[in-house]
Amino acid sequence: MLYKRPYDKDFSVVCMDESPKQLIEEARESLPIKPGQEARVDYEYIRHGVVNIFMANEPLMGKRMVEITEFKTKKDWAGFIKKISDDQYPDAKRITLVMDNFKTHDPSALYETFEPEEAKRLWDRLEFVFIPQTWKLAEYGRDRAACFKWTMFKQTHFNRGASERRS
């Protein structure tokens, strides 16, 4: 199993994903908080476009890499993969990249972005492992369930404490 491999600097396992993020600015300054009041934030905002955030991490070493790009194209992805390979793991014999099966995560992107010799050099160092979409859904569901359980715990525990104090 991939995640049970012991750490080996020559054969790194790196998880990679990306996420678009909207850049926004508050249209009006929030009102200062007063004792006994919730924060007051206006719902209006000024949109400043969207960026893409590429993220990679090596779980066994706690190593992380983030890059922000203006777009999320195959060429942007290929450039990020090259940085992982050449900047983060220059001495590794092989890098296993674990990622979702998104349309830009295609090895052909290496050949569309780089000269054939460079694309082949990168290709030979990389092993692509595509996770099923259901894994992401399971992860999302697990996170949502954990959030729900914590919310229920807080409501039950703290509300009970508050009502007991009022008695």
HELIX and SHEET records of a PDB file:
HELIX    1   1 LEU A    2  LYS A    4  5                                   3    
HELIX    2   2 LYS A   74  LYS A   83  1                                  10    
HELIX    3   3 ILE A   84  GLN A   88  3                                   5    
HELIX    4   4 SER A  108  THR A  113  1                                   6    
HELIX    5   5 PRO A  116  ARG A  125  1                                  10    
HELIX    6   6 GLN A  133  ARG A  166  1                                  34    
SHEET    1   A 5 LYS A  63  THR A  69  0                                        
SHEET    2   A 5 TYR A  45  GLU A  58 -1                                        
SHEET    3   A 5 PHE A  11  GLU A  26 -1                                        
SHEET    4   A 5 ARG A  94  ASP A 100  1                                        
SHEET    5   A 5 LEU A 126  ILE A 131  1                                        
END                                                                             
